[in-house]
Amino acid sequence: MNRSEQGNRASTVLGRRLGGQLLLLRDAAGKTQQEAAQVLSATATKIVKMERGWVPVRDPDIRALCAFYGQDGPEVVGALLSLARLDRERRKAKGWWNQYPVLRSQAEYFALEDIATSIRTWQLTTVPGLLQTPDYARALVVGNGAWRNLTEIESFVEARMARQARLGGDTPLHVWAVVQENVLRQLVGGRAVMRGQLEHLLDMARLPHVEIQVLPYSAGAHPGMTSAFSVVSFAEAGALDVVRADTVSTSLWLESETDAAQHLAIFDRITHLGLAQSNSTRLIESILKET
């Protein structure tokens, strides 16, 4: 799901989760959006915005709607109130990404990454952004041709490096990255750049919260051949795993339990086909010697 906007409001993952639960409660109660709006002395448009996660939801509105839907038990109401509070706090957060206009289309993803506990990523063609060197990132964006302005290119590289701050600190992000073997052999930026990138991967693999696996050519056919994706996980109650899959022109967000479970199953299958981390680092070392 792409970032959705209504006026100056933007939906968030937690907001969409909350709105989806309110929608399910309304449907189960057999109520219309107009009827729900009357309970709040509002218009049906407000209910639409709430159910789509476009606006933060007030506690009194949640309590009133739950009572109207016949679901005013403390467990149900408490879970929704907690989710609403987390969503409101998230909307107020100002992160490092706001200072980089070139990241505007990816702002929500970086906001998620900033508060995530772990990311599992499968990559077919490039080193994951969290593990890239500046030279590799620069070579990628130059080769992509999306930006020709030097200032924009350097801003992108600087922002990509800023993301990597999550790999340090007291509560570092846990990253489990699986890359296809060709990622290591593609000479992005030339031999010198790739040598630096391969050395950096070896350094990252020594961190206790970073796991790097390589899926070798010998693995044959596998369920991840059609697309790369990342699964972002959170510690917060009510925040489901989120799947992000990138295409040439956009990013696709998948936020249901079914989608998350399906992609985690695919990731699990890929990891079982991939080399263990010790063997992966040995392969990286051998490719480094050849580069």
Backbone as CSV, one residue per row, in Angstrom:
resi,resn,N_x,N_y,N_z,CA_x,CA_y,CA_z,C_x,C_y,C_z
1,MET,0.847,-1.179,0.000,0.000,0.000,0.000,0.882,1.228,0.000
2,ASN,0.674,2.148,-0.918,1.454,3.363,-0.958,0.995,4.320,0.111
3,ARG,1.842,5.251,0.429,1.480,6.244,1.411,0.242,6.976,0.935
4,SER,-0.782,7.080,1.790,-2.048,7.690,1.413,-2.200,9.010,2.124
5,GLU,-2.671,10.008,1.412,-2.815,11.326,1.996,-4.221,11.865,1.766
6,GLN,-4.704,12.617,2.742,-5.988,13.296,2.646,-5.757,14.687,3.186
7,GLY,-5.634,15.685,2.267,-5.279,17.010,2.715,-3.866,16.968,3.263
8,ASN,-3.696,17.494,4.482,-2.394,17.478,5.123,-2.211,16.273,6.024
9,ARG,-3.179,15.362,6.026,-3.115,14.194,6.891,-2.509,13.016,6.142
10,ALA,-1.786,12.186,6.819,-1.208,10.987,6.194,-1.553,9.770,7.029
11,SER,-1.888,8.694,6.347,-2.183,7.468,7.079,-0.889,6.854,7.577
12,THR,-0.983,6.106,8.662,0.166,5.385,9.187,-0.214,3.920,9.299
13,VAL,0.781,3.080,9.447,0.503,1.653,9.574,-0.385,1.382,10.788
14,LEU,-0.054,1.987,11.929,-0.863,1.787,13.124,-2.254,2.374,12.935
15,GLY,-2.333,3.517,12.258,-3.632,4.139,12.010,-4.510,3.277,11.127
16,ARG,-3.921,2.688,10.108,-4.698,1.819,9.230,-5.130,0.561,9.969
17,ARG,-4.268,0.081,10.868,-4.636,-1.095,11.668,-5.820,-0.775,12.570
18,LEU,-5.767,0.370,13.227,-6.867,0.794,14.092,-8.142,0.994,13.282
19,GLY,-8.035,1.688,12.163,-9.201,1.933,11.329,-9.814,0.647,10.815
20,GLY,-8.964,-0.315,10.451,-9.472,-1.595,9.983,-10.249,-2.331,11.052
21,GLN,-9.800,-2.243,12.305,-10.520,-2.903,13.393,-11.860,-2.228,13.658
22,LEU,-11.887,-0.898,13.579,-13.158,-0.186,13.750,-14.129,-0.545,12.627
23,LEU,-13.613,-0.700,11.419,-14.453,-1.089,10.291,-15.043,-2.481,10.497
24,LEU,-14.221,-3.407,10.973,-14.705,-4.764,11.228,-15.807,-4.770,12.290
25,LEU,-15.626,-3.969,13.333,-16.642,-3.887,14.388,-17.949,-3.314,13.842
26,ARG,-17.838,-2.295,12.988,-19.056,-1.687,12.424,-19.775,-2.664,11.506
27,ASP,-19.026,-3.361,10.672,-19.641,-4.338,9.774,-20.317,-5.463,10.562
28,ALA,-19.642,-5.946,11.619,-20.203,-7.027,12.429,-21.495,-6.591,13.119
29,ALA,-21.580,-5.301,13.438,-22.785,-4.780,14.105,-23.887,-4.433,13.113
30,GLY,-23.562,-4.478,11.816,-24.563,-4.159,10.795,-24.915,-2.692,10.735
31,LYS,-23.956,-1.822,11.068,-24.205,-0.385,11.073,-23.575,0.281,9.847
32,THR,-24.161,1.382,9.422,-23.622,2.134,8.293,-22.689,3.233,8.798
33,GLN,-21.905,3.783,7.879,-21.029,4.896,8.251,-21.842,6.106,8.697
34,GLN,-22.993,6.323,8.071,-23.840,7.442,8.453,-24.364,7.269,9.877
35,GLU,-24.757,6.058,10.229,-25.248,5.795,11.580,-24.132,5.990,12.613
36,ALA,-22.943,5.532,12.274,-21.811,5.714,13.180,-21.489,7.195,13.348
37,ALA,-21.599,7.942,12.256,-21.310,9.372,12.315,-22.292,10.102,13.238
38,GLN,-23.543,9.692,13.214,-24.547,10.333,14.061,-24.219,10.156,15.540
39,VAL,-23.655,9.023,15.900,-23.264,8.781,17.298,-22.218,9.788,17.745
40,LEU,-21.371,10.201,16.826,-20.296,11.153,17.140,-20.685,12.586,16.816
41,SER,-21.946,12.782,16.377,-22.400,14.118,15.940,-21.450,14.665,14.873
42,ALA,-21.095,13.790,13.927,-20.149,14.150,12.877,-20.728,13.748,11.521
43,THR,-19.930,13.919,10.483,-20.347,13.509,9.143,-19.789,12.131,8.833
44,ALA,-20.367,11.492,7.817,-19.872,10.177,7.402,-18.429,10.262,6.913
45,THR,-18.029,11.441,6.428,-16.657,11.625,5.956,-15.655,11.383,7.077
46,LYS,-16.017,11.801,8.295,-15.117,11.576,9.429,-14.924,10.080,9.674
47,ILE,-16.000,9.308,9.563,-15.890,7.855,9.760,-15.011,7.243,8.676
48,VAL,-15.167,7.720,7.451,-14.327,7.239,6.352,-12.851,7.484,6.660
49,LYS,-12.533,8.702,7.103,-11.140,9.046,7.415,-10.599,8.199,8.562
50,MET,-11.434,7.961,9.580,-11.005,7.147,10.718,-10.727,5.712,10.284
51,GLU,-11.636,5.156,9.481,-11.509,3.757,9.081,-10.381,3.523,8.083
52,ARG,-9.958,4.577,7.403,-8.851,4.449,6.458,-7.519,4.871,7.069
53,GLY,-7.540,5.282,8.324,-6.308,5.653,9.002,-5.767,7.007,8.620
54,TRP,-6.623,7.875,8.053,-6.163,9.183,7.610,-5.996,10.181,8.751
55,VAL,-6.695,9.960,9.846,-6.666,10.919,10.950,-6.464,10.189,12.274
56,PRO,-5.878,10.854,13.270,-5.794,10.248,14.600,-7.192,10.140,15.190
57,VAL,-7.408,9.135,16.014,-8.742,8.893,16.579,-8.731,9.215,18.067
58,ARG,-9.717,9.991,18.507,-9.823,10.401,19.906,-10.381,9.265,20.764
59,ASP,-9.945,9.218,22.019,-10.419,8.187,22.943,-11.934,8.206,23.122
60,PRO,-12.569,9.392,23.313,-14.035,9.409,23.475,-14.772,8.834,22.266
61,ASP,-14.217,9.058,21.065,-14.854,8.529,19.851,-14.773,7.004,19.833
62,ILE,-13.641,6.465,20.259,-13.502,5.004,20.307,-14.502,4.404,21.283
63,ARG,-14.598,4.994,22.459,-15.528,4.467,23.469,-16.971,4.544,22.972
64,ALA,-17.335,5.661,22.340,-18.703,5.836,21.851,-19.029,4.839,20.744
65,LEU,-18.096,4.648,19.820,-18.334,3.716,18.712,-18.396,2.273,19.211
66,CYS,-17.515,1.909,20.137,-17.537,0.543,20.666,-18.868,0.260,21.367
67,ALA,-19.367,1.222,22.113,-20.659,1.043,22.782,-21.767,0.894,21.752
68,PHE,-21.721,1.695,20.702,-22.740,1.645,19.649,-22.699,0.308,18.901
69,TYR,-21.498,-0.246,18.741,-21.340,-1.505,18.033,-21.565,-2.715,18.943
70,GLY,-21.841,-2.457,20.213,-22.062,-3.559,21.152,-20.785,-4.291,21.523
71,GLN,-19.657,-3.586,21.458,-18.356,-4.186,21.761,-17.617,-3.296,22.757
72,ASP,-18.242,-3.057,23.918,-17.655,-2.134,24.876,-16.986,-2.846,26.056
73,GLY,-16.608,-4.103,25.855,-15.869,-4.829,26.891,-14.504,-4.201,27.110
74,PRO,-13.978,-4.263,28.327,-12.694,-3.605,28.631,-11.532,-4.107,27.795
75,GLU,-11.541,-5.390,27.413,-10.428,-5.921,26.622,-10.406,-5.329,25.228
76,VAL,-11.573,-5.287,24.590,-11.670,-4.734,23.229,-11.360,-3.247,23.239
77,VAL,-12.023,-2.518,24.126,-11.837,-1.069,24.179,-10.402,-0.718,24.555
78,GLY,-9.860,-1.433,25.536,-8.498,-1.155,25.972,-7.473,-1.340,24.869
79,ALA,-7.644,-2.401,24.079,-6.706,-2.660,22.983,-6.772,-1.548,21.935
80,LEU,-7.984,-1.091,21.630,-8.143,-0.021,20.643,-7.597,1.302,21.168
81,LEU,-7.822,1.593,22.440,-7.308,2.829,23.033,-5.781,2.836,23.024
82,SER,-5.189,1.698,23.308,-3.733,1.593,23.299,-3.181,1.812,21.896
83,LEU,-3.839,1.205,20.921,-3.409,1.352,19.533,-3.545,2.801,19.082
84,ALA,-4.645,3.455,19.484,-4.876,4.853,19.119,-3.811,5.765,19.735
85,ARG,-3.445,5.486,20.987,-2.424,6.298,21.650,-1.082,6.165,20.937
86,LEU,-0.700,4.938,20.599,0.552,4.721,19.888,0.542,5.412,18.531
87,ASP,-0.597,5.368,17.858,-0.710,6.008,16.557,-0.562,7.518,16.678
88,ARG,-1.194,8.106,17.684,-1.093,9.559,17.865,0.347,9.970,18.163
89,GLU,1.027,9.183,18.988,2.421,9.481,19.307,3.295,9.373,18.064
90,ARG,3.014,8.354,17.233,3.812,8.151,16.031,3.652,9.321,15.054
91,ARG,2.437,9.851,14.958,2.195,10.959,14.031,2.948,12.216,14.456
92,LYS,3.188,12.362,15.746,3.879,13.549,16.249,5.386,13.447,16.093
93,ALA,5.878,12.244,15.900,7.327,12.037,15.873,7.967,12.769,14.695
94,LYS,9.097,13.372,14.962,9.880,14.042,13.925,11.210,13.310,13.799
95,GLY,11.416,12.688,12.673,12.622,11.892,12.500,13.649,12.553,11.600
96,TRP,14.822,11.927,11.531,15.924,12.458,10.738,15.560,12.589,9.265
97,TRP,14.639,11.723,8.788,14.303,11.669,7.369,13.595,12.933,6.872
98,ASN,13.027,13.706,7.798,12.294,14.909,7.397,13.197,15.976,6.777
99,GLN,14.492,15.883,7.035,15.402,16.905,6.496,15.882,16.578,5.084
100,TYR,15.411,15.449,4.526,15.850,15.035,3.191,14.657,15.011,2.227
101,PRO,14.463,16.076,1.441,13.340,16.113,0.487,13.350,14.942,-0.493
102,VAL,14.529,14.419,-0.826,14.607,13.333,-1.807,13.970,12.047,-1.272
103,LEU,13.731,11.988,0.037,13.155,10.785,0.639,11.650,10.902,0.868
104,ARG,11.053,11.951,0.359,9.642,12.213,0.675,8.748,11.004,0.402
105,SER,8.962,10.305,-0.698,8.097,9.179,-1.052,8.331,7.956,-0.160
106,GLN,9.457,7.938,0.560,9.791,6.786,1.397,9.728,7.116,2.888
107,ALA,9.200,8.289,3.217,9.233,8.762,4.607,8.558,7.795,5.568
108,GLU,7.414,7.228,5.171,6.718,6.348,6.105,7.534,5.087,6.383
109,TYR,8.208,4.580,5.366,9.013,3.384,5.588,10.141,3.667,6.580
110,PHE,10.805,4.795,6.425,11.899,5.115,7.333,11.386,5.365,8.750
111,ALA,10.180,5.914,8.860,9.580,6.090,10.179,9.338,4.732,10.831
112,LEU,8.912,3.764,10.039,8.712,2.407,10.550,10.040,1.770,10.935
113,GLU,11.017,1.908,10.071,12.323,1.315,10.312,12.942,1.878,11.587
114,ASP,12.649,3.147,11.856,13.225,3.807,13.012,12.707,3.248,14.332
115,ILE,11.489,2.684,14.322,10.914,2.172,15.570,10.768,0.640,15.539
116,ALA,11.267,0.020,14.488,11.171,-1.441,14.370,12.162,-2.119,15.308
117,THR,11.885,-3.380,15.616,12.823,-4.185,16.397,13.661,-5.089,15.497
118,SER,13.085,-5.509,14.370,13.842,-6.382,13.471,13.345,-6.241,12.045
119,ILE,14.239,-6.528,11.113,13.904,-6.518,9.691,14.512,-7.762,9.057
120,ARG,13.675,-8.508,8.358,14.135,-9.632,7.566,14.002,-9.231,6.103
121,THR,15.095,-9.259,5.386,15.056,-8.769,4.013,15.676,-9.772,3.051
122,TRP,14.997,-9.954,1.930,15.470,-10.832,0.855,15.715,-9.956,-0.366
123,GLN,16.941,-10.007,-0.900,17.308,-9.145,-2.018,17.861,-9.953,-3.180
124,LEU,17.322,-9.646,-4.349,17.699,-10.356,-5.567,18.840,-9.698,-6.330
125,THR,18.927,-8.356,-6.272,19.841,-7.650,-7.167,20.808,-6.689,-6.487
126,THR,20.495,-6.229,-5.282,21.360,-5.249,-4.631,21.588,-5.591,-3.160
127,VAL,22.657,-5.057,-2.614,22.917,-5.157,-1.180,21.836,-4.351,-0.454
128,PRO,21.266,-4.855,0.632,20.250,-4.096,1.370,20.775,-2.719,1.780
129,GLY,19.898,-1.720,1.736,20.304,-0.352,2.031,20.993,-0.179,3.366
130,LEU,20.554,-0.918,4.378,21.141,-0.806,5.705,22.583,-1.297,5.760
131,LEU,23.005,-2.027,4.732,24.346,-2.617,4.735,25.234,-2.063,3.620
132,GLN,24.793,-1.005,2.960,25.552,-0.445,1.842,26.626,0.536,2.306
133,THR,27.701,0.622,1.546,28.715,1.653,1.762,28.290,2.910,0.997
134,PRO,28.835,4.070,1.350,28.496,5.286,0.599,28.819,5.175,-0.888
135,ASP,29.961,4.609,-1.219,30.353,4.500,-2.630,29.410,3.578,-3.396
136,TYR,29.010,2.486,-2.762,28.076,1.558,-3.412,26.724,2.235,-3.626
137,ALA,26.220,2.926,-2.596,24.932,3.617,-2.701,24.980,4.682,-3.793
138,ARG,26.092,5.395,-3.865,26.248,6.444,-4.888,26.253,5.821,-6.283
139,ALA,26.971,4.725,-6.435,27.033,4.064,-7.742,25.663,3.554,-8.164
140,LEU,24.880,3.065,-7.207,23.536,2.598,-7.518,22.655,3.711,-8.058
141,VAL,22.649,4.845,-7.360,21.752,5.929,-7.756,22.207,6.577,-9.064
142,VAL,23.517,6.635,-9.289,24.020,7.157,-10.564,23.634,6.210,-11.700
143,GLY,23.811,4.905,-11.452,23.451,3.930,-12.480,21.973,3.885,-12.756
144,ASN,21.170,4.140,-11.717,19.720,4.151,-11.879,19.266,5.288,-12.774
145,GLY,19.945,6.424,-12.711,19.606,7.561,-13.555,18.411,8.356,-13.102
146,ALA,17.865,8.043,-11.912,16.687,8.763,-11.429,17.012,10.218,-11.146
147,TRP,18.215,10.496,-10.650,18.655,11.864,-10.371,19.960,12.137,-11.087
148,ARG,20.045,13.306,-11.691,21.284,13.720,-12.342,21.927,14.899,-11.616
149,ASN,21.155,15.515,-10.732,21.662,16.633,-9.953,22.582,16.120,-8.849
150,LEU,23.816,16.612,-8.815,24.808,16.123,-7.863,24.361,16.333,-6.416
151,THR,23.698,17.462,-6.156,23.233,17.747,-4.801,22.211,16.715,-4.348
152,GLU,21.289,16.341,-5.232,20.280,15.340,-4.899,20.919,13.976,-4.677
153,ILE,21.890,13.649,-5.507,22.569,12.358,-5.376,23.277,12.264,-4.024
154,GLU,24.010,13.308,-3.667,24.738,13.283,-2.397,23.785,13.315,-1.207
155,SER,22.650,13.980,-1.368,21.641,14.001,-0.302,21.085,12.603,-0.087
156,PHE,20.864,11.883,-1.186,20.371,10.512,-1.098,21.391,9.623,-0.376
157,VAL,22.650,9.739,-0.740,23.695,8.927,-0.123,23.803,9.243,1.365
158,GLU,23.772,10.537,1.708,23.848,10.944,3.118,22.679,10.371,3.909
159,ALA,21.489,10.407,3.301,20.302,9.876,3.982,20.400,8.372,4.168
160,ARG,20.917,7.693,3.170,21.060,6.238,3.282,22.018,5.875,4.416
161,MET,23.051,6.651,4.584,23.982,6.400,5.688,23.330,6.737,7.033
162,ALA,22.467,7.754,7.053,21.781,8.121,8.296,20.892,6.978,8.771
163,ARG,20.309,6.239,7.844,19.482,5.075,8.208,20.265,4.085,9.050
164,GLN,21.538,3.968,8.761,22.340,2.928,9.388,22.646,3.201,10.848
165,ALA,22.253,4.371,11.348,22.413,4.662,12.775,21.618,3.672,13.621
166,ARG,20.567,3.081,13.044,19.738,2.112,13.771,20.508,0.819,14.066
167,LEU,21.641,0.644,13.426,22.435,-0.560,13.682,23.341,-0.399,14.898
168,GLY,23.330,0.797,15.496,24.127,1.049,16.687,23.240,1.419,17.859
169,GLY,23.819,1.925,18.904,23.062,2.346,20.069,22.764,1.209,21.038
170,ASP,21.978,1.555,22.052,21.667,0.580,23.110,20.671,-0.487,22.654
171,THR,19.789,-0.121,21.737,18.795,-1.084,21.250,18.877,-1.157,19.727
172,PRO,19.926,-1.774,19.212,20.113,-1.804,17.760,19.057,-2.652,17.050
173,LEU,18.804,-2.279,15.842,17.888,-3.024,14.990,18.515,-4.366,14.626
174,HIS,17.732,-5.438,14.742,18.206,-6.752,14.311,17.912,-6.915,12.825
175,VAL,18.934,-7.195,12.064,18.788,-7.345,10.613,19.194,-8.754,10.197
176,TRP,18.305,-9.391,9.485,18.592,-10.701,8.905,18.445,-10.538,7.400
177,ALA,19.571,-10.518,6.718,19.568,-10.258,5.279,20.004,-11.501,4.514
178,VAL,19.239,-11.827,3.494,19.594,-12.914,2.586,19.708,-12.312,1.189
179,VAL,20.841,-12.515,0.550,21.050,-11.968,-0.789,21.394,-13.091,-1.748
180,GLN,20.965,-12.930,-2.979,21.313,-13.900,-4.012,22.784,-13.717,-4.397
181,GLU,23.444,-14.775,-4.781,24.887,-14.739,-5.052,25.281,-13.673,-6.069
182,ASN,24.425,-13.438,-7.063,24.772,-12.456,-8.090,24.919,-11.047,-7.526
183,VAL,24.261,-10.765,-6.380,24.391,-9.459,-5.729,25.858,-9.177,-5.406
184,LEU,26.590,-10.217,-5.020,27.983,-10.068,-4.617,28.926,-9.997,-5.816
185,ARG,28.476,-10.473,-6.945,29.350,-10.539,-8.127,29.109,-9.392,-9.104
186,GLN,27.972,-8.703,-8.987,27.690,-7.571,-9.871,28.622,-6.418,-9.518
187,LEU,29.399,-5.941,-10.486,30.401,-4.907,-10.216,29.770,-3.521,-10.201
188,VAL,28.992,-3.263,-9.174,28.377,-1.943,-9.003,29.466,-0.936,-8.669
189,GLY,29.657,0.064,-9.551,30.676,1.088,-9.317,32.091,0.675,-9.655
190,GLY,32.267,-0.543,-10.115,33.613,-1.008,-10.453,34.221,-1.870,-9.356
191,ARG,35.406,-2.390,-9.622,36.044,-3.346,-8.717,36.382,-2.737,-7.347
192,ALA,36.890,-1.530,-7.338,37.295,-0.919,-6.068,36.084,-0.706,-5.161
193,VAL,34.984,-0.233,-5.745,33.763,-0.012,-4.960,33.235,-1.330,-4.420
194,MET,33.246,-2.367,-5.256,32.727,-3.659,-4.807,33.623,-4.297,-3.745
195,ARG,34.915,-4.099,-3.856,35.796,-4.619,-2.807,35.465,-3.968,-1.465
196,GLY,35.262,-2.674,-1.484,34.887,-1.972,-0.262,33.561,-2.460,0.286
197,GLN,32.616,-2.727,-0.626,31.298,-3.200,-0.195,31.371,-4.600,0.389
198,LEU,32.120,-5.472,-0.234,32.264,-6.843,0.272,32.964,-6.856,1.634
199,GLU,33.981,-6.027,1.782,34.666,-5.922,3.078,33.704,-5.412,4.152
200,HIS,32.859,-4.476,3.765,31.879,-3.925,4.721,30.881,-5.000,5.147
201,LEU,30.446,-5.837,4.214,29.528,-6.924,4.566,30.173,-7.875,5.573
202,LEU,31.436,-8.151,5.382,32.146,-9.025,6.324,32.212,-8.386,7.710
203,ASP,32.436,-7.064,7.743,32.450,-6.355,9.030,31.078,-6.401,9.690
204,MET,30.028,-6.170,8.909,28.671,-6.176,9.452,28.279,-7.552,9.972
205,ALA,28.743,-8.598,9.294,28.399,-9.968,9.696,28.984,-10.324,11.054
206,ARG,29.949,-9.558,11.523,30.546,-9.824,12.841,29.701,-9.239,13.973
207,LEU,28.757,-8.370,13.638,27.910,-7.775,14.670,26.911,-8.821,15.170
208,PRO,26.641,-8.866,16.461,25.744,-9.901,17.000,24.292,-9.761,16.543
209,HIS,23.904,-8.556,16.111,22.513,-8.330,15.708,22.340,-8.270,14.186
210,VAL,23.363,-8.674,13.455,23.271,-8.704,11.992,23.596,-10.110,11.510
211,GLU,22.691,-10.661,10.754,22.902,-11.988,10.169,22.833,-11.865,8.650
212,ILE,23.849,-12.352,7.989,23.916,-12.269,6.527,24.055,-13.673,5.946
213,GLN,23.155,-13.996,5.032,23.214,-15.274,4.334,23.257,-15.036,2.833
214,VAL,23.897,-15.950,2.138,23.940,-15.901,0.680,23.185,-17.102,0.135
215,LEU,22.322,-16.828,-0.837,21.648,-17.917,-1.545,22.476,-18.200,-2.794
216,PRO,23.185,-19.329,-2.847,24.092,-19.593,-3.968,23.343,-19.984,-5.239
217,TYR,24.034,-19.863,-6.353,23.453,-20.297,-7.620,23.000,-21.748,-7.551
218,SER,23.734,-22.553,-6.819,23.441,-23.982,-6.751,22.122,-24.302,-6.057
219,ALA,21.492,-23.309,-5.423,20.222,-23.557,-4.726,19.103,-23.891,-5.704
220,GLY,19.273,-23.479,-6.957,18.253,-23.790,-7.955,16.991,-22.960,-7.796
221,ALA,15.872,-23.508,-8.262,14.598,-22.784,-8.179,14.179,-22.638,-6.720
222,HIS,13.559,-21.500,-6.401,13.136,-21.236,-5.020,11.948,-20.262,-5.031
223,PRO,11.215,-20.131,-3.939,10.000,-19.318,-3.925,10.236,-17.810,-3.954
224,GLY,11.496,-17.358,-3.834,11.752,-15.924,-3.837,12.245,-15.391,-5.160
225,MET,12.098,-16.156,-6.228,12.669,-15.764,-7.511,11.948,-14.594,-8.167
226,THR,10.691,-14.361,-7.797,9.907,-13.356,-8.510,10.070,-11.935,-7.982
227,SER,10.420,-11.772,-6.692,10.534,-10.413,-6.171,11.305,-10.371,-4.864
228,ALA,11.902,-9.211,-4.614,12.560,-8.954,-3.334,11.529,-8.361,-2.379
229,PHE,11.768,-8.522,-1.080,10.841,-7.960,-0.103,11.512,-7.871,1.257
230,SER,10.916,-7.088,2.125,11.374,-6.968,3.502,10.180,-7.099,4.437
231,VAL,10.390,-7.734,5.583,9.356,-7.859,6.607,9.839,-7.087,7.827
232,VAL,9.063,-6.075,8.213,9.424,-5.201,9.323,8.595,-5.598,10.542
233,SER,9.259,-5.817,11.683,8.570,-6.255,12.900,8.762,-5.235,14.020
234,PHE,7.763,-5.173,14.911,7.742,-4.184,15.982,7.472,-4.848,17.325
235,ALA,7.853,-4.158,18.391,7.603,-4.666,19.732,6.235,-4.233,20.243
236,GLU,5.671,-3.177,19.656,4.437,-2.604,20.164,3.256,-3.543,19.981
237,ALA,2.431,-3.638,21.011,1.218,-4.456,20.923,0.284,-3.869,19.869
238,GLY,-0.293,-4.741,19.069,-1.234,-4.281,18.047,-0.597,-3.913,16.731
239,ALA,0.718,-3.866,16.693,1.405,-3.513,15.449,1.831,-4.786,14.733
240,LEU,1.131,-5.124,13.669,1.437,-6.333,12.917,2.712,-6.163,12.108
241,ASP,3.317,-7.288,11.746,4.436,-7.231,10.811,3.963,-6.581,9.518
242,VAL,4.851,-5.795,8.921,4.537,-5.117,7.669,5.493,-5.601,6.594
243,VAL,4.949,-5.895,5.422,5.768,-6.350,4.299,5.890,-5.213,3.293
244,ARG,7.113,-4.983,2.839,7.334,-3.994,1.786,8.015,-4.684,0.620
245,ALA,7.430,-4.506,-0.572,8.015,-5.035,-1.797,8.171,-3.887,-2.781
246,ASP,9.356,-3.712,-3.322,9.623,-2.609,-4.244,9.504,-3.058,-5.693
247,THR,8.887,-2.197,-6.493,8.843,-2.404,-7.935,9.661,-1.291,-8.586
248,VAL,9.678,-1.250,-9.902,10.453,-0.226,-10.600,9.928,1.172,-10.288
249,SER,8.617,1.306,-10.143,8.029,2.633,-10.011,7.437,2.953,-8.647
250,THR,7.276,1.962,-7.782,6.616,2.242,-6.517,6.964,1.187,-5.465
251,SER,6.462,1.405,-4.259,6.620,0.427,-3.180,5.253,-0.092,-2.792
252,LEU,5.153,-1.390,-2.631,3.895,-2.026,-2.280,3.926,-2.387,-0.802
253,TRP,2.889,-1.975,-0.061,2.771,-2.281,1.357,1.729,-3.366,1.553
254,LEU,2.075,-4.382,2.312,1.147,-5.458,2.636,1.044,-5.532,4.154
255,GLU,-0.171,-5.366,4.682,-0.303,-5.174,6.122,-1.263,-6.149,6.806
256,SER,-1.627,-7.222,6.133,-2.524,-8.184,6.760,-1.730,-9.317,7.392
257,GLU,-2.358,-10.005,8.330,-1.710,-11.154,8.958,-1.394,-12.229,7.924
258,THR,-2.303,-12.397,6.964,-2.104,-13.409,5.925,-0.885,-13.100,5.070
259,ASP,-0.756,-11.839,4.631,0.387,-11.446,3.809,1.695,-11.601,4.575
260,ALA,1.692,-11.175,5.839,2.915,-11.289,6.644,3.311,-12.754,6.810
261,ALA,2.340,-13.593,7.122,2.624,-15.018,7.317,3.147,-15.650,6.033
262,GLN,2.558,-15.275,4.901,2.981,-15.842,3.620,4.437,-15.462,3.307
263,HIS,4.783,-14.193,3.507,6.137,-13.755,3.188,7.159,-14.292,4.190
264,LEU,6.753,-14.429,5.440,7.667,-15.021,6.423,7.939,-16.488,6.092
265,ALA,6.923,-17.176,5.576,7.109,-18.576,5.178,8.073,-18.665,3.990
266,ILE,7.939,-17.727,3.053,8.856,-17.699,1.912,10.271,-17.395,2.379
267,PHE,10.382,-16.417,3.282,11.701,-16.059,3.807,12.337,-17.247,4.519
268,ASP,11.535,-17.944,5.296,12.043,-19.118,6.013,12.554,-20.172,5.039
269,ARG,11.826,-20.373,3.955,12.235,-21.359,2.945,13.560,-20.938,2.289
270,ILE,13.686,-19.638,2.004,14.913,-19.133,1.386,16.104,-19.312,2.320
271,THR,15.890,-19.024,3.608,17.002,-19.160,4.560,17.470,-20.612,4.677
272,HIS,16.536,-21.541,4.547,16.915,-22.956,4.615,17.684,-23.391,3.365
273,LEU,17.422,-22.739,2.247,18.152,-23.041,1.016,19.494,-22.326,0.969
274,GLY,19.605,-21.221,1.704,20.823,-20.429,1.699,21.933,-21.055,2.519
275,LEU,23.127,-20.523,2.341,24.281,-20.979,3.101,24.185,-20.477,4.535
276,ALA,24.693,-21.229,5.478,24.795,-20.745,6.851,25.693,-19.514,6.869
277,GLN,25.580,-18.690,7.919,26.351,-17.446,7.920,27.847,-17.703,7.806
278,SER,28.356,-18.712,8.471,29.800,-18.993,8.393,30.212,-19.328,6.965
279,ASN,29.402,-20.126,6.283,29.701,-20.468,4.890,29.474,-19.278,3.966
280,SER,28.500,-18.444,4.332,28.226,-17.235,3.542,29.417,-16.293,3.596
281,THR,29.983,-16.098,4.786,31.132,-15.201,4.893,32.340,-15.771,4.138
282,ARG,32.467,-17.074,4.152,33.572,-17.682,3.396,33.396,-17.444,1.893
283,LEU,32.155,-17.528,1.425,31.896,-17.254,0.014,32.180,-15.787,-0.306
284,ILE,31.766,-14.884,0.578,32.047,-13.462,0.368,33.551,-13.222,0.302
285,GLU,34.287,-13.878,1.182,35.751,-13.745,1.190,36.367,-14.249,-0.108
286,SER,35.839,-15.343,-0.635,36.394,-15.898,-1.876,36.087,-14.987,-3.063
287,ILE,34.892,-14.409,-3.071,34.526,-13.476,-4.151,35.373,-12.206,-4.044
288,LEU,35.631,-11.776,-2.798,36.474,-10.595,-2.572,37.852,-10.814,-3.166
289,LYS,38.417,-11.969,-3.011,39.740,-12.271,-3.542,39.738,-12.243,-5.066
290,GLU,38.590,-12.576,-5.673,38.491,-12.609,-7.129,38.236,-11.215,-7.719
291,THR,37.745,-10.302,-6.878,37.306,-8.986,-7.381,38.478,-8.036,-7.569
